[in-house]
Amino acid sequence: MASITVTGEQVDIQFTGWERLWVGRERTVIPVGAVRHAALVADPLRLVRGGRRGVAVSGVLKIGIWGLFGGPRQLVSARRGEPGLHLVLDRAASGGEFDEVVLSDQAAPAIAAAIGRATAANA
């Protein structure tokens, strides 16, 4: 399961060994200023759509890159039964790779609140 750390300046996402196979990276760092919206979601699997490079077990988990052939480009590591975090990004300010990040994490409510505070402080 990906670990998410929020500082005043950035959102740092580190992926586990087997997640790295599907997302193609060990870590992603997103500047807090690039986050347009951060929301807690009950079912993050429902947000993921489009063509993919990754793994999907219907109704259980989705890990990888979605939106390859159109729509928003999404970085995803989501599982059933865990609260989710949905980040809408300014693609250019975040490095130009992704429009959205969808993650599952038991601490998603606290992480969403921390990102909200960080974006308010940096505004």
JOHU-V463323 format. One record per run of one state. SS is the DSSP state (hx for helix, st for strand, lp for the rest). FROM is the first residue (numbers start at 1). LEN is the number of residues. If there is no record, write none. Layout:
# JOHU-V463323
SS_FROM_LEN, SS_FROM_LEN
This chain:
# JOHU-V463323
lp_1_2, st_3_4, lp_7_3, st_10_5, lp_15_2, hx_17_7, lp_24_3, st_27_5, hx_32_3, st_35_7, lp_42_2, hx_44_4, lp_48_4, st_52_6, lp_58_3, st_61_6, lp_67_7, st_74_6, lp_80_4, st_84_6, lp_90_10, st_100_5, lp_105_3, hx_108_15, lp_123_1
